[in-house]
């Protein structure tokens, strides 16, 4: 099965290249700010499956650059999905928990009402809607709190700060599921094979378990890395950011399990692997 991946150096794209033989297109070959070029790349490669693992992910900067974020997160996936629909090939697209408004404590289901609270979420939701509107065989995978040994992410930030700090204040009232990029990549590959065989399709959720706060996540990171750092929980209001963050990012992954047999990962296991790859903790 020939797989064309948009994205080359991002967290999930890197893991896809590690786990399978794929053709990964970086910005030099497929700039998502040029949707027509993305569609042309699909037509030129004529793959069996397309996975879009690229996006505008600068959540706070998107508050000032929403038109650019919309171009990358909505218009480019729209062009990709239309090209895939025309060719009759499956299209897999990564989305986010930020499409929800983030209240309550219940895990969000794929069919729940969306109401993004920031520009990034709005552009990602627009991308979802465009993918569905193309009317091709597709799967949208919403995920959250992605981490790995590469790229910019919370784990690497915490480890960097631990080199110079022995105490940190970390938000404790935002709850979600940290998700290893390696597991997201494996899930996408399983879904791609399933879609090829006529299995599933639509919108799904995939996030690590159990639910945790950013403060919980930080404490476990330091513990596994052997770092002595005291973490103090603070409320979101004490850590203001340009973009509003959802307090509840829990995701219900039941439909993914039902359609593809994929079980949400225990993020502790993925975190231990990432810590080891980064050269911390027990070696």
C-alpha positions in Angstrom: 0.0 0.0 0.0 1.6 3.3 -1.1 1.0 6.1 1.4 1.5 9.8 0.7 2.1 11.8 3.9 1.8 15.6 4.1 4.4 16.6 6.7 7.9 15.5 7.1 9.5 16.9 10.3 6.4 17.1 12.6 5.9 14.7 15.5 3.4 12.4 13.8 5.0 12.6 10.4 8.3 11.6 11.8 6.8 8.6 13.5 5.0 7.6 10.4 8.3 7.5 8.6 9.8 5.4 11.3 7.0 2.8 11.3 6.2 2.4 7.6 7.5 3.0 4.1 5.8 6.2 3.2 6.4 9.2 0.9 6.6 12.2 3.2 6.3 15.6 1.7 8.0 18.5 3.5 7.2 22.2 3.0 9.6 22.4 0.1 7.6 19.8 -1.9 4.1 20.6 -0.6 3.5 24.0 1.1 0.1 23.9 2.8 -0.2 27.6 2.2 -0.6 26.6 -1.5 -3.7 24.3 -1.5 -3.6 23.8 -5.3 0.0 22.5 -5.0 -1.1 20.0 -2.4 -3.8 18.7 -4.7 -1.4 18.6 -7.6 1.0 16.5 -5.4 -1.7 13.9 -4.8 -2.5 13.7 -8.5 1.2 13.4 -9.4 2.0 10.6 -6.8 -1.3 8.7 -7.2 -0.9 6.9 -3.9 -3.3 4.3 -2.4 -3.8 6.4 0.7 -3.1 10.0 1.8 -2.5 11.1 5.4 -2.4 14.7 6.3 0.0 15.0 9.3 0.8 18.7 8.7 -0.9 21.8 10.1 -0.6 25.3 11.5 -0.2 24.5 15.2 1.0 27.7 16.8 -2.1 28.1 18.9 -1.4 31.5 20.5 0.1 33.0 17.3 -3.0 32.0 15.4 -5.0 34.6 17.3 -3.1 37.2 15.1 -2.7 35.0 12.0 -6.1 33.4 11.7 -6.2 33.9 7.9 -2.9 32.0 7.5 -4.0 29.3 9.9 -7.3 28.9 8.0 -5.4 28.6 4.7 -3.2 25.8 6.1 -5.7 24.1 8.4 -8.9 24.4 6.3 -8.3 25.3 2.6 -5.3 22.9 2.1 -7.1 19.9 3.6 -10.1 20.8 1.5 -8.0 20.7 -1.7 -6.4 17.4 -0.5 -9.8 15.8 0.3 -11.3 16.8 -3.1 -8.3 15.4 -4.9 -8.6 12.1 -3.0 -12.3 11.9 -3.6 -11.8 12.5 -7.4 -9.2 9.7 -7.4 -11.3 7.4 -5.2 -8.6 7.0 -2.5 -8.9 7.2 1.3 -7.9 10.5 3.0 -6.9 10.5 6.7 -6.8 13.9 8.5 -5.6 14.8 12.0 -7.7 17.2 14.1 -7.8 18.3 17.7 -9.7 18.5 20.9 -9.7 22.2 20.5 -12.8 22.0 18.3 -14.8 21.7 21.6 -15.6 24.4 24.1 -14.2 22.4 26.9 -16.7 22.5 29.7 -17.9 19.8 32.1 -16.1 16.6 33.0 -17.5 14.0 30.5 -15.3 12.8 27.7 -16.3 14.4 24.3 -17.8 12.1 21.8 -17.2 12.5 18.0 -20.8 13.5 17.5 -21.0 16.1 20.3 -21.6 19.7 19.4 -18.4 21.6 18.5 -17.7 25.2 19.7 -14.1 26.1 19.4 -12.9 28.9 21.8 -9.8 30.1 19.8 -8.6 30.7 16.3 -6.7 27.5 16.0 -9.8 25.5 17.0 -11.9 27.4 14.5 -9.5 26.7 11.6 -9.2 23.0 12.5 -13.0 22.7 12.7 -13.3 24.4 9.3 -10.8 21.8 8.0 -13.0 19.0 9.3 -16.0 20.4 7.6 -14.2 20.8 4.3 -13.0 17.2 4.4 -16.5 15.9 5.0 -17.9 18.2 2.3 -15.6 16.6 -0.3 -17.7 13.4 0.0 -14.8 11.0 -0.4 -13.8 8.1 1.8 -12.2 9.7 4.8 -11.3 9.4 8.5 -10.8 12.4 10.7 -8.8 11.6 13.8 -9.1 14.1 16.7 -6.3 13.8 19.2 -4.8 15.8 22.1 -1.6 16.8 24.0 0.8 15.1 21.5 4.3 14.4 22.7 7.4 12.6 21.4 11.2 12.9 21.4 11.2 15.3 18.5 9.6 18.6 17.6 8.3 21.1 20.1 6.1 19.7 22.9 5.3 19.8 26.6 7.6 17.0 27.6 10.7 18.5 26.0 9.8 21.9 27.4 9.6 20.5 31.0 12.9 18.7 30.6 14.6 21.9 29.4 13.2 23.9 32.3 14.3 21.2 34.8 17.9 21.9 33.8 17.7 25.3 35.5 14.7 25.1 37.8 13.9 23.1 40.9 10.3 24.3 41.2 7.6 25.1 38.6 4.0 26.2 38.6 2.0 24.3 36.1 -1.7 24.5 35.2 -3.7 22.0 37.1 -7.3 22.6 36.0 -7.0 21.7 32.3 -7.7 17.9 32.0 -6.9 15.8 29.0 -5.2 12.8 27.6 -1.5 13.1 26.8 -1.0 11.1 23.5 2.3 9.7 22.2 3.0 10.6 18.6 4.2 7.1 18.0 0.8 5.6 18.9 -1.0 8.2 16.8 1.1 7.1 13.8 0.4 3.4 14.5 -3.3 4.2 14.7 -3.3 6.1 11.4 -1.6 3.2 9.7 -4.1 0.7 11.1 -6.9 3.0 10.0 -5.4 3.4 6.5 -5.4 -0.4 6.0 -8.9 -0.6 7.4 -10.3 2.0 5.1 -8.6 0.3 2.1 -10.6 -2.8 3.1 -13.9 -0.9 3.4 -13.7 -0.7 7.2 -14.9 2.4 9.1 -14.8 6.0 8.0 -15.9 9.3 9.6 -14.8 11.1 12.7 -12.9 9.4 15.5 -11.2 10.3 18.8 -7.8 9.0 20.0 -6.1 10.1 23.2 -4.0 8.7 26.0 -5.4 7.4 29.2 -5.9 8.0 32.1 -7.0 11.6 32.0 -4.5 13.9 33.7 -3.8 17.6 34.2 -0.7 19.4 32.8 0.6 19.4 36.4 0.2 15.6 36.6 1.9 15.2 33.3 4.8 17.4 34.4 5.2 15.4 37.7 5.3 12.1 35.9 7.8 13.5 33.3 10.2 14.6 36.1 9.8 11.3 38.0 10.6 9.2 35.0 13.5 11.4 34.0 15.0 11.4 37.5 14.6 15.1 37.9 13.9 16.6 41.3 11.5 19.4 40.5 8.6 20.5 42.7 5.4 21.1 40.8 2.7 23.4 42.1 -0.7 23.3 40.6 -2.1 26.7 39.5 -5.5 27.6 37.8 -5.7 28.6 34.2 -6.6 32.1 35.2 -3.1 32.5 36.8 -1.4 31.5 33.5 -3.0 33.8 30.9 -2.4 33.0 27.2 -3.5 34.8 24.0 -5.6 31.8 23.0 -8.2 30.4 25.4 -7.6 26.7 26.3 -10.4 24.2 27.1 -10.5 23.0 30.7 -12.0 19.6 29.6 -10.1 17.9 26.8 -11.2 14.4 27.6 -12.0 12.4 24.4 -14.2 9.3 24.2 -12.5 6.8 21.9 -15.1 4.1 21.9 -16.1 4.4 18.2 -12.4 4.0 17.2 -12.3 0.7 19.2 -15.6 -0.4 17.7 -14.7 0.2 14.1 -10.9 -0.6 14.1 -10.2 -2.5 17.3 -7.8 0.2 18.4 -7.4 0.7 22.2 -6.4 4.1 23.6 -2.8 4.0 24.9 -1.6 4.3 28.5 0.4 7.5 28.1 2.8 6.5 31.0 4.2 3.8 28.7 4.7 6.2 25.8 6.2 8.8 28.1 8.8 6.3 29.5 9.8 5.4 25.9 10.2 9.1 25.0 12.2 9.9 28.2 14.6 7.0 27.4 15.0 8.1 23.8 15.9 11.6 25.0 18.6 10.1 27.2 17.0 10.7 30.6 16.2 8.4 33.5 17.3 4.7 33.5 19.3 3.8 30.4 
